[in-house]
Amino acid sequence: MIQMKVIYWLILISTFIGIYYLGAKTNLKLWGRVIIALVLGIIIGFIFGDLAETSKWIGDVFVRLIRMLVVPLILLL
């Protein structure tokens, strides 16, 4: 089970680095990167199943950061 966790986290980190590389080194638009990340997330979720719940906190932090930005953007714009 420990080996699966290590493999899962290595794949997850390499996915993050790959998406960052696509944005930094290529001309790919943001919406394209989002679609690619969405598809990769679905594939990784299907492959690893319940183990993918260990990284749920990353999504929770992301959603909280987005919520934190919405109110100031609405008030300033």
HELIX and SHEET records of a PDB file:
HELIX    1   1 ILE A    2  LYS A   25  1                                  24    
HELIX    2   2 LEU A   30  PHE A   48  1                                  19    
HELIX    3   3 GLY A   49  SER A   55  5                                   7    
HELIX    4   4 LYS A   56  LEU A   76  1                                  21    
END                                                                             
